[in-house]
Amino acid sequence: SEFCADQALERFPSADDLVAYWSDGEHMERLRTGDYGKMNITFSFRVLLNYADEFDEFLSAVAKKLLSSMNIEDLPRVLSQCHTNGPR
């Protein structure tokens, strides 16, 4: 899969292996032209584009848990301001 192939490019057994791989002209050209992107950026965009509703639900749950642990006086009002259902 594309994920596995890109993940392999971010994990090298040693610094020497990393240098050897990126010293190859073809590999450096891929990096220079932007064909290779950091996984966190590439797959974050995919999540946001393809699973926006699920990601919103996840973030809302995390925010609620975090804010609940902070002893905020008017927690329901604060939480209602953290999440809107407006258009994307």
PESULNOR-V55909 format. One record per residue. N is the residue number from 1. RES is the residue in one small letter. OMEGA is omega in degrees with one decimal (none if undefined). Layout:
n=N res=RES omega=OMEGA
n=N res=RES omega=OMEGA
This chain:
n=1 res=s omega=179.2
n=2 res=e omega=179.1
n=3 res=f omega=-178.6
n=4 res=c omega=179.8
n=5 res=a omega=178.9
n=6 res=d omega=179.8
n=7 res=q omega=178.7
n=8 res=a omega=179.5
n=9 res=l omega=178.8
n=10 res=e omega=179.8
n=11 res=r omega=177.8
n=12 res=f omega=-179.3
n=13 res=p omega=-178.6
n=14 res=s omega=176.8
n=15 res=a omega=178.7
n=16 res=d omega=177.8
n=17 res=d omega=177.6
n=18 res=l omega=-179.9
n=19 res=v omega=-179.7
n=20 res=a omega=-178.5
n=21 res=y omega=-175.1
n=22 res=w omega=173.7
n=23 res=s omega=177.6
n=24 res=d omega=-176.9
n=25 res=g omega=179.8
n=26 res=e omega=-179.2
n=27 res=h omega=178.4
n=28 res=m omega=178.4
n=29 res=e omega=177.1
n=30 res=r omega=178.3
n=31 res=l omega=-177.9
n=32 res=r omega=-177.3
n=33 res=t omega=178.4
n=34 res=g omega=178.8
n=35 res=d omega=177.5
n=36 res=y omega=177.1
n=37 res=g omega=177.5
n=38 res=k omega=-176.1
n=39 res=m omega=-176.7
n=40 res=n omega=179.0
n=41 res=i omega=-177.8
n=42 res=t omega=-174.8
n=43 res=f omega=172.6
n=44 res=s omega=177.9
n=45 res=f omega=179.4
n=46 res=r omega=178.2
n=47 res=v omega=-178.0
n=48 res=l omega=-179.6
n=49 res=l omega=-172.2
n=50 res=n omega=-175.8
n=51 res=y omega=-175.1
n=52 res=a omega=-178.2
n=53 res=d omega=179.3
n=54 res=e omega=179.5
n=55 res=f omega=175.4
n=56 res=d omega=179.3
n=57 res=e omega=178.3
n=58 res=f omega=-180.0
n=59 res=l omega=178.2
n=60 res=s omega=179.3
n=61 res=a omega=178.7
n=62 res=v omega=179.6
n=63 res=a omega=-179.5
n=64 res=k omega=179.8
n=65 res=k omega=-179.6
n=66 res=l omega=-178.6
n=67 res=l omega=178.9
n=68 res=s omega=-179.2
n=69 res=s omega=-175.6
n=70 res=m omega=178.3
n=71 res=n omega=178.7
n=72 res=i omega=-175.8
n=73 res=e omega=-174.8
n=74 res=d omega=-175.2
n=75 res=l omega=179.3
n=76 res=p omega=178.9
n=77 res=r omega=179.8
n=78 res=v omega=180.0
n=79 res=l omega=179.8
n=80 res=s omega=178.7
n=81 res=q omega=-178.8
n=82 res=c omega=-174.5
n=83 res=h omega=174.0
n=84 res=t omega=179.8
n=85 res=n omega=-179.4
n=86 res=g omega=-179.6
n=87 res=p omega=178.8
n=88 res=r omega=none
